[in-house]
Each structure stands twice: as structure tokens, then as C-alpha cells.
Amino acid sequence: MDAFAEDHEQMTVRQDSNTGLKAIIAIHSTRLGPAAGGCRRWRYPDTASAVTDALRLSKSMTYKNALAGLPFGGGKSVILADAQPITEAQLEVLGEWIEALHGRYVVAEDVGMRVADMHVVRRRTRYVSGLGLNGIGGDPSPKTALGVYRGIEVAVRHRLGRNDLGGLTVAIQGLGNVGFQLAKRLHRAGAQLRVADLNSKQVARVVEQFKATPVAVDDILFQDVDVVAPCALGAIVNKTSVEHIKAPIIAGSANNQLSTASVGVRLRERGVLYAPDYVINAGGVISVAHEYLGGEDPSWVGQRIDAIGSLLSEIFVTAEREKSATQAIAERMAEAVLNAPVPSLEIVA
């Protein structure tokens, strides 16, 4: 059993012989409500790697939902991808597996999945969000990007003493749905962008539309810029890479950016301000939660996303005062929410 599984409520690894679907569903906590978290589809080297990713992601979802003040716990589903596109039959099987959990897990889209995929999953389960029904919710990527943008504003103000992003240099690693939306916002604010992605066509698109400078994937984290924004996969800040990061701020949308807690300590020692990922990237799950809970007031989402900045500011100030890593402060705050008396379900306006 993976070491990360010890504090999880449930984990299942399932394979369907008829469709070839192989997936992991990890439920970290349902203390605050149903475990909510997206479904990721990725080419993993082996099943063990996929299990570890699902477990780490589901725990971070618990912390993300707790600190965002949402009535949800944390969960994640991971599909082991192959060279072929996912089929509707596979998506329907995934829906059946989620339905069999009787509401303990609520799914939405994540890396490698689309809103259209969630509509197919919905044929077999009620426990799905991010669908965009009746003009509410839908693709969470723009909301995730907005939260990251707000977080960058706060980090820049705290670390660099600047109140605007004009002329700021930002290196974006990963130009998927969130990375692209973040690049658009930063460009509009007058920031100078350096970008990298494995998809050369997407890089060319961002270079053309936002006057960005392309950078090799292996070099993007180590650019001499004001902010590095990791917007791809996790564990990219590790005991090796941490020593070569030049930017004074790391603030991006990727989940689990730090490989270990000790890396967060090392960032602090080197004077790098880290915006904890499950705080800064909560905009998407806020939007998904609003949709799932039946909210009709779009201003509720905007207000919650704006609150990401205030929460990060509190974390930065506390970490500075206590001479502690920002990640450690965020974890302590999340655990305090989890250990407090469970509030009644909030009715969203």
C-alpha cells in the first residue's frame, strides 16, 4: 500500500475488461462534505505512479476546499491513459463507478479531460459538476486562472512592494487551459511573458497573441524573472530544482508543486515567496462548487475568488512573522478548519 494512503478514507483501483478503462478513485476526507475533485487523464509510467498522484491530489483537494470555505471534502480520480482517445463507453463506465460510491465523491474535469467528457459521465451518475448547465459554472479553467492572477497581485505587492503588474516579468510553465487564460490576463495587465509548453503549437499561439518569448521546457523554471508560474504538473520544485530558481516569487496553478515539505523550507531560506498551490488555484473548484450546490448568483463566485488574495496575504504575513514556510502555515490553517466543529451546509445565493 502506498504510504500516502494511510490517512485516506478510501481508495479503489478499477479496471473494466470490456472498455479497457483503468482508473483510481481516491477519497481523502468527507469530514466537511462529499469528497470533491476533478478527474485527471494522463500517461503514467506505471500504476504505482498513478496511485501516488491520485492520493497526493485528493489530499490537496481536502485542504483546498477547507481553506476556500466550501462544504466539501477532498477526492480525486485518475485515468491511466493510453495512446488512444478516451471513448464514450469508458466515460460511461467511470460514471457507473462514481455512482456506486453513493455521493461520497463528486467529479469534474481536470488535466486531460473536457467539459464534453463530463456530460458523458453524467449519463451514469448524478455526482458530477463543471457542466455549464443553465449558464452556471462550466469549464473551471478561467476561474482558476483568475484566482492565480489575484494571487500573483498579492504576492507581488508583498514581496516586491509593487501595486501593479505593468512591466513585470513572468515565466509560465504550461500553456493548457489555465496557463493560456493566465497568460491572457497578465498580458492585458502589461506583464512581459516567457512561456514554455510541450505543445509547440500552443507556444506559437501565445507568442503571437500575447507577444511572449518562447523558452525551452527544461529552462522555464530558472528564468531571471519576477514570478515563475508553474501551470503544468506537480513536484517540479524539488531538492535539485529549488537551488536554481532565480525568481523571488513562485505562484502558479499546478497542484502539488513542491515535491516535499522540506523544499518549502528551502524556498524560504533562499528568500523565495511561495504561494501554496491549493490556496492560489482554488478558483476552479469554487466555480464547480457553486454550480453543484445550485447557486444562481455569479457574484458569489467572484467574491470567493477575490478572497483568495486576502487569504494568501494572511499566510504570507504569518509566515514572515513566524519565520516559517508558507506551505506549513497553509497546512496548519487547513487542519484547523478540518478539526473545528463541522458547520451546517451553506445555502448559496
Secondary structure, 3 states (H helix, E strand, C coil): CCHHHHHCCEEEEEECCCCCCEEEEEEEECCCCCEEEEEEEECCCCHHHHHHHHHHHHHHHHHHHHHCCCCCEEEEEEEECCCCCCCHHHHHHHHHHHHCCCCCEEEEECCCCCHHHHHHHCCCCCCECCCCHHHCCCCCHHHHHHHHHHHHHHHHHHHHCCCCCCCCEEEEECCCHHHHHHHHHHHHCCCEEEEECCCHHHHHHHHHHHCCEECCCCCHHHCCCCEEEECCCCCCECCCHHHHCCCCEECCCCCCCECCHHHHHHHHHCCCEECCHHHHCCHHHHHHHHHHCCCCCHHHHHHHHHHHHHHHHHHHHHHHHHCCCHHHHHHHHHHHHHHCCCCCCCCCC
